[in-house]
Structure formats: structure tokens, C-alpha cells
Amino acid sequence: MKRVCVFAGSSSGSRPEYRTLAAELGRALAAREIGLVYGGARVGLMGAVADAVLAAGGEVTGVIPAAMVAKEIAHDGLTDLCVVSSMHERKARMADLADAFIALPGGWGTWEEFFEMLTWSQLGLHRKPCGLLNVRGYFDPLLAFVAHAVDEGFVRREHTGMIAVASAPEPLLDRLSAYTSPAVEKWLDRAPT
């Protein structure tokens, strides 16, 4: 892995551990000489992970829509800042630049970006690993919902292996490095509706 895309909240959340682990992930990436690709903002967990990578001497590429630059939330100290025209272009550019994806705690945008990368993997559009940094069990309810979707027949059990999960950065990066894509292809229900 040369670069990891991190999806994270533009807020720091209500617990200090979220920011602490975001910074720890940034330091771990820099120590492994893995570049960070992220949403380009200076705020919240996004800013915390970027600042930690930069402080440890690592490289950071931010990808941000022009509308957010105009709101003055763009990080001005990055190795590279790509300004794009839309959120769709942002996701596509981040996906092209990254070799793996990690979601930190966050809200709608974090979830949407992470699930889009999982969907692209399931459809065979990429074979890049996707992981959750499960700080203080933040993603436990989400993982329970994934198990529910399996039980209800909407997600294949084999596809749950597409999500690496760890509560600390180092084991998560190890799992992403060792990832192999599941051999099961996406199925379509061809029954008449």
C-alpha cells in the first residue's frame, strides 16, 4: 500500500478518544511511509489525521470541492490539495489515488463514502481493501446491521469479509496489507418482480 484514503468526520465527535485515535492513525501511516488521501479539510477528525501525518513527516493529498474551499475549511498546509468541482468527482479522485480505504467515526458523508467503496469492490470495480477503525465500539451497531442484512438475505456472508475491523490503527493496517478480495461475485436476483 502506497496510499490510504481515510473517510472521517468533519466533527471531532463527543469523545476525546476519536481525535486521539485519528492522530494515532496518522502517525502510523507516516511511520509506514504510507501517504494519506482524504477530503482536504482542516476541521474535525479529517484535520486531526492530516495534521498527525504531516507532523510525522508524511505526505498528505487532500481532495476538496471548490464550494468547500470557498467556505474556508480547506487545509492550507498539505503536500497536495486537489480542488474538484463536485462531491462525485471528489470520491472518484480519492478512489483513483488510494490503494485502500479506512473509515473513522463520522456521519452521513463518512458512511456514504465508505459504503460506495464497498459497493464498488462488491461489483468488481476495484479490489482494494476497506477497513473500519472501530474506536470505542463506534461501528458496533453498523456491524450488527450488516449481520442483520446477511440474515435477511441482502448481503452474502462471504462479502462481510470485505470489511476489515480493528480498534487500533496498527492491527487495522496489518489487516489491510494482508487483504485478499473474496472470490464470490455479486449476484443478482433474477426472479420476476
N, C-alpha and C positions, 0 to 999 in steps of 0.2 A: 504494500500500500504506500503510495507516494503522497496522496491527499485524501483527507476525510472531510465530508460535508457534515456539518453539525447544524441541526434544526433545534432552536431553543427559544424560550420565551423572551419577549421584549420587556417583560417584567422580571424582577428578581424573585417573585413569589413571597410567601409569608414566612418562610423558614430560612434561617441563615445557611443551613446545610446545602440548599440548592445552589447558592452562589459559591460556596466553598468547593463543592464537587465540580462545578463548571470550571473553576480556576484550576483544580487538580487535573481535570481532563486536558486543559490547555497545556499545562506543564508536561503531562505525559506525552502528548503529541509532539511537542518540541523536543523532548528527550529522545524520542524515537526518530526524529528528523522527518516527521510526517507533517505536511502542510495542512493548514486549516482552510476550508472553503465554508463560508457562512453568509448570512443575509446582509452583512455590511453595516449593521447599526452599532452605535456606541452604547446603547442602553440595555438594561436587564441582563439576563443570562447570556444573551448574544455578546454583549460588550465584555462581560466577565471572562468568557472563554477566549475571545480575541485578545484582550489585554494580557492574559496569562501566557498565551503563545508568544506574543511579541516581547514580553518582559523576559522570557526564557530564550530569546534569540531565534524563534521560529518564524516561518513565513505564513502570512495570512492574506487570503484573497476574499474580498467582500463583493457580493453581487446585490445591488440595490436598485429598485425602480426610481426613476427620476423624481416622481412625486414625493418619495420619502426623503430624498436629498433636500428637496425644497423645504421640507419641514424641519431641517437641521438636525436630523438624527443620524446622518451618515458618520461613520468613524473616519476621522481625518488622518490617522496615523498608520494605516495599513500598508503592507507591502504592495498591494494592488487593489484598486477599487474599480469594479466594472459597473457602470451606470447603464441600466437597460430601460426599455420603455414600458414593460408590464410585469405583473407577477408571474404570468405564464412564461415569459422569456427568462425571468429570474430562475425559476425552477429548472427549466431546460438547461440553462448555462451552468448552474450548480451541478446538475446531474452529469453533464459532459466533463466537467473539471475533476470530479471526485471518483475515487476508487471504492469508496464505502460510505455509508450513511449512519449517523447516530442522532437519536432524538434525546434531548434533555427535557426535563419538565417544561411544560409550556401549555399554551391554549390552542384555540382553533387553528391558527396558522401552522403551528408546530405539528399538530396531529395530521392536518391535511397534507402537508409536505411529506411527512413520513409515510403515510398510507399511500400516497401516489407512488413513491419509490417502491414500496412493497408490491403494489399492483403491477407496476412496470416489470418487476422481477418475475412475478407470477405469470405474466403474459410472455415472458422471454425477451423483453425489450432490452434487458441488461441482466447480468449475473453477478451483480455487486452485492456484498453483504450489507444487512441492515440491522442495527442494534439499538437497544434502549438502555440508557443509563438510569437505572431504577432507584433513584435517590429516595431514601426513606419510604420505599414501597409505593412511590407516586404512581407507577404504572400497574400496580397490582389489580385495580378494578378493570383496567383495559385488558389485561391478560386474562382475567376471568371472563370478560365479554368475548374474547377470541375463543376461549374454550367453549362457551355457550354457542357461538356460531358454528363450531365444529359439531357439537352435539345436535344442532338443528339442521345440519346438512348443507350449510352455506360456505364452509371453508373445509378443505381436505385436511385431515390430521397431519399428513406429510408436509403441508405448506406451513404449519406452525413452526417448523424448523427454519423457516426463512427469517425468524426474528431471534437474534442473539440478545440475551438479557444478562446484566450483571449490575451489582450495586456499587461497584468501584471501577474507575477508568482502566486500570491495568488489565484485570481479567477480561473486561469487555473488548479491549484492543486485541488481546490474545485470541479471543473467540472470533473476532472479525478476520484476523490474519489467517486462521485455520479453516475458515468457512468454505464449504463446497455447496453449490446450488443443488436443491432437491431434484431428483430425476423425474419427478411427477410433473406432467404438463397440466396446464389449466384445462379443465373440462367445461363443456357447455352442455346445458340441459336441453336436449333437442326434442323433448316431449312437446306436443302441441299445446298451445295455450288456450 
